[in-house]
Each structure stands twice: as C-alpha cells, then as structure tokens.
Amino acid sequence: MKIAITAKGENLESEVDPRFGRCQFFIIIDPDTMEFEVMENPSAMAMGGAGPQASQAISGMGVEVVITGNVGPNAFQALNAAGIKVMTGASGTIKEVVEKYKSGNLAEAGNPTVGTHAGMGQGGGGGRGMGGGRR
C-alpha cells in the first residue's frame, strides 16, 4: 500500500505541509516498510488548478491514501474520482503522521476542509482598499 503525505521537505523528519495542491513535496511511503520516495509537487507554483493537477500527479503513482493538513473542493473531488482516500488535519513530522495513521488516529475526510484557492499565498492583500481612511 502506498500513501502520499504533503511535505515541506524531502525526508521523514520533514514537517507536513498543511496545503495539498501547493505543497512543496509529496512523500510517497509504504507505511509497513517505511520505504519512501520523494516527489516534487509539479503544481506547487501553478497559476490555477493546483489541487486537481496535484491529484492527477499522485494518482499515477498508485497512491491509495493522501494525508495532508487541508484539501480544497476541486482537489477533494479529483481525489475521490480517482478512488483515493483523503485524511486531513495532519501536523507534525512525516514519521509522526505515519505512526498516527498506523494506529488509527487519523480520520478520513468526508468533505473539503478549505475553500477554493485557499493555499494561494500567505497573508492578506486581497482587499479593495476600502478601510482605514477615517480620521
């Protein structure tokens, strides 16, 4: 069995990346043997459609389960269509998350956990400049 975990780095001590479609890496791991491979996320910097693109990339790797912090609606739909289970709310190192998975301490997500475009960037800046003008 193969699971894909969103990661900020390239080893088992790396932190889980809370974003699915725009994570830096996927750690594709066999939870029984702990053998893994690292896949750079080809859609991390995509202009749009990062979630479905990432879903397509990992579905070609024979992954049965995805573990991440959050997943948006388009990625969730694409993963479900590919028959891949989604587990969200993960945090900590990749190694810790695999142990949580093996002990049954991660729940399968029944719905997306964030809205569309949630992982597009850090911080605000998307406002219309309507506030702060009163003196």
MIGU-52332 format. One record per atom (N, C-alpha, C): x, y, z; atom name; residue in three letters. Coordinates in steps of 0.05 Angstrom, whole numbers, always signed. Layout:
% MIGU-52332
       xx       yy       zz    a     r
        X        Y        Z   CA   ala
...
//
This chain:
% MIGU-52332
       xx       yy       zz    a     r
      +17      -24       +0    N   met
       +0       +0       +0   CA   met
      +18      +25       +0    C   met
      +10      +45      -15    N   lys
      +24      +70      -16   CA   lys
       +6      +92       -6    C   lys
      +18     +110      +10    N   ile
       +4     +134      +19   CA   ile
      +22     +158      +11    C   ile
       +9     +180       +5    N   ala
      +23     +205       -2   CA   ala
      +18     +225      +20    C   ala
      +39     +237      +30    N   ile
      +37     +256      +52   CA   ile
      +49     +282      +41    C   ile
      +34     +304      +45    N   thr
      +45     +330      +36   CA   thr
      +67     +339      +55    C   thr
      +89     +347      +44    N   ala
     +113     +353      +60   CA   ala
     +127     +379      +52    C   ala
     +140     +391      +73    N   lys
     +156     +415      +68   CA   lys
     +185     +408      +61    C   lys
     +193     +383      +65    N   gly
     +220     +375      +60   CA   gly
     +220     +347      +47    C   gly
     +244     +336      +45    N   glu
     +248     +311      +30   CA   glu
     +255     +287      +46    C   glu
     +249     +287      +73    N   asn
     +255     +263      +89   CA   asn
     +234     +260     +110    C   asn
     +237     +238     +126    N   leu
     +216     +231     +145   CA   leu
     +215     +250     +169    C   leu
     +235     +266     +173    N   glu
     +236     +286     +195   CA   glu
     +224     +313     +186    C   glu
     +217     +315     +160    N   ser
     +204     +340     +150   CA   ser
     +177     +343     +161    C   ser
     +168     +368     +163    N   glu
     +141     +375     +172   CA   glu
     +121     +370     +150    C   glu
      +97     +362     +159    N   val
      +74     +360     +140   CA   val
      +68     +388     +130    C   val
      +64     +391     +104    N   asp
      +55     +416      +92   CA   asp
      +25     +416      +94    C   asp
      +13     +437     +106    N   pro
      -16     +437     +110   CA   pro
      -32     +441      +84    C   pro
      -18     +448      +63    N   arg
      -32     +452      +37   CA   arg
      -29     +428      +19    C   arg
      -50     +420       +6    N   phe
      -48     +397      -12   CA   phe
      -37     +406      -40    C   phe
      -53     +422      -54    N   gly
      -46     +428      -81   CA   gly
      -20     +444      -85    C   gly
      -13     +459      -65    N   arg
      +11     +476      -67   CA   arg
      +33     +468      -47    C   arg
      +32     +443      -38    N   cys
      +54     +433      -21   CA   cys
      +80     +432      -37    C   cys
     +102     +432      -23    N   gln
     +128     +431      -37   CA   gln
     +134     +403      -47    C   gln
     +129     +383      -31    N   phe
     +135     +356      -38   CA   phe
     +113     +337      -30    C   phe
     +113     +314      -42    N   phe
      +97     +291      -33   CA   phe
     +117     +269      -24    C   phe
     +113     +259       -1    N   ile
     +128     +235       +8   CA   ile
     +110     +211       +2    C   ile
     +118     +194      -16    N   ile
     +102     +171      -23   CA   ile
     +115     +148       -7    C   ile
      +99     +137      +12    N   ile
     +111     +118      +31   CA   ile
      +94      +93      +35    C   ile
     +107      +71      +39    N   asp
      +94      +46      +47   CA   asp
      +95      +46      +78    C   asp
      +72      +49      +91    N   pro
      +72      +51     +120   CA   pro
      +81      +26     +135    C   pro
      +81       +3     +121    N   asp
      +91      -22     +134   CA   asp
     +121      -24     +134    C   asp
     +134      -17     +112    N   thr
     +163      -20     +110   CA   thr
     +177       +7     +115    C   thr
     +163      +29     +113    N   met
     +173      +56     +116   CA   met
     +192      +63      +92    C   met
     +192      +48      +71    N   glu
     +206      +55      +47   CA   glu
     +191      +78      +34    C   glu
     +205      +98      +24    N   phe
     +192     +121      +12   CA   phe
     +207     +132      -11    C   phe
     +193     +148      -27    N   glu
     +205     +163      -48   CA   glu
     +194     +191      -46    C   glu
     +209     +210      -56    N   val
     +201     +238      -55   CA   val
     +194     +247      -83    C   val
     +171     +261      -85    N   met
     +163     +272     -110   CA   met
     +159     +302     -106    C   met
     +173     +318     -122    N   glu
     +168     +347     -121   CA   glu
     +141     +352     -133    C   glu
     +125     +369     -120    N   asn
      +98     +375     -130   CA   asn
     +100     +392     -155    C   asn
      +92     +381     -178    N   pro
      +94     +397     -203   CA   pro
      +74     +420     -204    C   pro
      +54     +421     -187    N   ser
      +34     +442     -188   CA   ser
      +38     +463     -166    C   ser
      +59     +461     -151    N   ala
      +63     +480     -128   CA   ala
      +61     +509     -136    C   ala
      +71     +516     -160    N   met
      +71     +543     -169   CA   met
      +52     +549     -192    C   met
      +33     +531     -196    N   ala
      +14     +534     -218   CA   ala
       -3     +559     -215    C   ala
      -10     +571     -237    N   met
      -27     +595     -236   CA   met
      -55     +589     -227    C   met
      -64     +565     -232    N   gly
      -91     +557     -224   CA   gly
      -93     +527     -227    C   gly
     -113     +515     -214    N   gly
     -118     +487     -216   CA   gly
      -97     +469     -203    C   gly
      -83     +480     -182    N   ala
      -62     +465     -169   CA   ala
      -72     +439     -156    C   ala
      -95     +441     -143    N   gly
     -106     +417     -130   CA   gly
     -111     +394     -149    C   gly
     -127     +398     -170    N   pro
     -132     +377     -189   CA   pro
     -106     +367     -203    C   pro
      -88     +385     -209    N   gln
      -62     +377     -221   CA   gln
      -46     +359     -202    C   gln
      -45     +367     -177    N   ala
      -31     +351     -157   CA   ala
      -44     +324     -154    C   ala
      -71     +323     -154    N   ser
      -86     +298     -152   CA   ser
      -79     +280     -175    C   ser
      -77     +290     -199    N   gln
      -71     +274     -222   CA   gln
      -42     +263     -220    C   gln
      -24     +280     -211    N   ala
       +4     +271     -208   CA   ala
       +7     +248     -189    C   ala
       -6     +249     -166    N   ile
       -3     +227     -147   CA   ile
      -20     +203     -154    C   ile
      -42     +207     -168    N   ser
      -58     +183     -175   CA   ser
      -43     +165     -194    C   ser
      -25     +176     -209    N   gly
       -8     +160     -227   CA   gly
      +14     +145     -212    C   gly
      +17     +149     -186    N   met
      +38     +136     -170   CA   met
      +27     +112     -156    C   met
       +1     +105     -159    N   gly
      -10      +82     -146   CA   gly
      -17      +87     -117    C   gly
      -22     +112     -110    N   val
      -28     +120      -82   CA   val
      -57     +113      -76    C   val
      -61     +102      -52    N   glu
      -88      +96      -43   CA   glu
      -99     +115      -22    C   glu
      -81     +129       -8    N   val
      -89     +148      +13   CA   val
      -72     +173      +11    C   val
      -84     +196      +15    N   val
      -70     +222      +18   CA   val
      -73     +232      +46    C   val
      -51     +240      +58    N   ile
      -52     +253      +85   CA   ile
      -41     +281      +82    C   ile
      -57     +300      +92    N   thr
      -49     +328      +89   CA   thr
      -62     +344     +112    C   thr
      -56     +370     +112    N   gly
      -69     +387     +132   CA   gly
      -97     +394     +122    C   gly
      -99     +405      +98    N   asn
     -125     +413      +87   CA   asn
     -126     +406      +57    C   asn
     -151     +404      +48    N   val
     -155     +399      +19   CA   val
     -179     +416      +10    C   val
     -176     +428      -13    N   gly
     -198     +444      -25   CA   gly
     -218     +427      -40    C   gly
     -239     +440      -49    N   pro
     -261     +425      -62   CA   pro
     -253     +412      -89    C   pro
     -238     +426     -105    N   asn
     -230     +414     -131   CA   asn
     -212     +390     -128    C   asn
     -192     +393     -110    N   ala
     -174     +371     -105   CA   ala
     -189     +347      -92    C   ala
     -206     +353      -73    N   phe
     -222     +333      -59   CA   phe
     -238     +316      -80    C   phe
     -251     +330      -98    N   gln
     -267     +317     -118   CA   gln
     -250     +300     -137    C   gln
     -226     +311     -145    N   ala
     -208     +296     -162   CA   ala
     -197     +271     -148    C   ala
     -190     +273     -123    N   leu
     -180     +250     -108   CA   leu
     -202     +229     -105    C   leu
     -226     +238      -98    N   asn
     -248     +219      -95   CA   asn
     -254     +204     -122    C   asn
     -253     +219     -144    N   ala
     -258     +207     -170   CA   ala
     -236     +186     -177    C   ala
     -212     +190     -166    N   ala
     -190     +171     -171   CA   ala
     -191     +148     -151    C   ala
     -210     +149     -132    N   gly
     -212     +127     -112   CA   gly
     -191     +129      -90    C   gly
     -181     +154      -86    N   ile
     -160     +158      -65   CA   ile
     -174     +169      -40    C   ile
     -169     +156      -17    N   lys
     -180     +166       +8   CA   lys
     -164     +191      +17    C   lys
     -178     +210      +30    N   val
     -165     +235      +39   CA   val
     -167     +237      +69    C   val
     -145     +241      +82    N   met
     -144     +245     +111   CA   met
     -132     +272     +116    C   met
     -147     +289     +131    N   thr
     -138     +316     +135   CA   thr
     -132     +321     +165    C   thr
     -123     +345     +171    N   gly
     -117     +353     +198   CA   gly
      -90     +343     +208    C   gly
      -73     +334     +190    N   ala
      -47     +323     +198   CA   ala
      -28     +346     +204    C   ala
      -11     +342     +224    N   ser
      +10     +360     +231   CA   ser
      +33     +345     +244    C   ser
      +56     +356     +246    N   gly
      +79     +343     +257   CA   gly
      +98     +334     +235    C   gly
     +116     +315     +241    N   thr
     +134     +305     +221   CA   thr
     +121     +283     +205    C   thr
     +133     +276     +183    N   ile
     +122     +255     +166   CA   ile
     +122     +229     +182    C   ile
     +144     +223     +196    N   lys
     +146     +199     +212   CA   lys
     +123     +198     +233    C   lys
     +118     +220     +247    N   glu
      +97     +221     +267   CA   glu
      +69     +216     +255    C   glu
      +65     +227     +231    N   val
      +39     +224     +218   CA   val
      +35     +195     +209    C   val
      +56     +182     +199    N   val
      +53     +154     +192   CA   val
      +46     +137     +216    C   val
      +58     +143     +239    N   glu
      +51     +129     +263   CA   glu
      +21     +134     +271    C   glu
      +12     +159     +269    N   lys
      -16     +165     +275   CA   lys
      -34     +149     +256    C   lys
      -27     +148     +230    N   tyr
      -42     +134     +211   CA   tyr
      -44     +104     +218    C   tyr
      -21      +92     +224    N   lys
      -20      +63     +230   CA   lys
      -35      +57     +256    C   lys
      -37      +75     +275    N   ser
      -51      +70     +300   CA   ser
      -81      +78     +298    C   ser
      -89      +87     +274    N   gly
     -118      +94     +271   CA   gly
     -126     +121     +282    C   gly
     -106     +139     +286    N   asn
     -112     +165     +298   CA   asn
     -116     +187     +277    C   asn
     -120     +180     +252    N   leu
     -128     +199     +232   CA   leu
     -154     +191     +220    C   leu
     -172     +210     +216    N   ala
     -198     +204     +205   CA   ala
     -200     +212     +176    C   ala
     -215     +196     +161    N   glu
     -220     +202     +133   CA   glu
     -237     +227     +131    C   glu
     -230     +245     +113    N   ala
     -246     +269     +109   CA   ala
     -270     +263      +92    C   ala
     -293     +273     +100    N   gly
     -317     +269      +84   CA   gly
     -323     +292      +66    C   gly
     -309     +314      +70    N   asn
     -313     +339      +54   CA   asn
     -287     +354      +52    C   asn
     -286     +374      +33    N   pro
     -263     +391      +33   CA   pro
     -261     +407      +59    C   pro
     -237     +415      +67    N   thr
     -233     +429      +92   CA   thr
     -228     +459      +88    C   thr
     -223     +467      +64    N   val
     -219     +496      +58   CA   val
     -233     +502      +32    C   val
     -237     +528      +27    N   gly
     -249     +536       +2   CA   gly
     -230     +536      -21    C   gly
     -240     +542      -45    N   thr
     -224     +545      -69   CA   thr
     -203     +566      -65    C   thr
     -179     +561      -75    N   his
     -156     +580      -75   CA   his
     -146     +586      -47    C   his
     -151     +569      -28    N   ala
     -142     +574       +0   CA   ala
     -112     +574       +3    C   ala
      -97     +558      -13    N   gly
      -68     +556      -10   CA   gly
      -52     +575      -27    C   gly
      -65     +595      -39    N   met
      -52     +612      -59   CA   met
      -29     +629      -48    C   met
      -29     +636      -22    N   gly
       -8     +652      -12   CA   gly
      -11     +657      +17    C   gly
      +10     +669      +28    N   gln
      +10     +676      +56   CA   gln
       +1     +705      +60    C   gln
      -14     +710      +80    N   gly
      -22     +737      +87   CA   gly
      -45     +747      +70    C   gly
      -53     +771      +75    N   gly
      -76     +783      +62   CA   gly
      -68     +796      +36    C   gly
      -77     +821      +32    N   gly
      -70     +836       +8   CA   gly
      -91     +833      -13    C   gly
     -112     +819       -9    N   gly
     -132     +816      -29   CA   gly
     -156     +835      -27    C   gly
     -153     +855       -9    N   gly
     -175     +873       -4   CA   gly
     -179     +894      -26    C   gly
     -199     +910      -22    N   arg
     -205     +931      -42   CA   arg
     -198     +959      -33    C   arg
     -183     +961      -12    N   gly
     -174     +987       -3   CA   gly
     -196    +1004       +8    C   gly
     -216     +992      +20    N   met
     -240    +1007      +29   CA   met
     -237    +1017      +58    C   met
     -218    +1005      +73    N   gly
     -217    +1012     +101   CA   gly
     -194    +1030     +108    C   gly
     -193    +1039     +133    N   gly
     -171    +1054     +143   CA   gly
     -170    +1083     +135    C   gly
     -190    +1094     +122    N   gly
     -189    +1121     +112   CA   gly
     -202    +1141     +131    C   gly
     -214    +1132     +152    N   arg
     -227    +1151     +171   CA   arg
     -207    +1163     +190    C   arg
     -211    +1189     +195    N   arg
     -193    +1203     +214   CA   arg
     -209    +1221     +231    C   arg
//
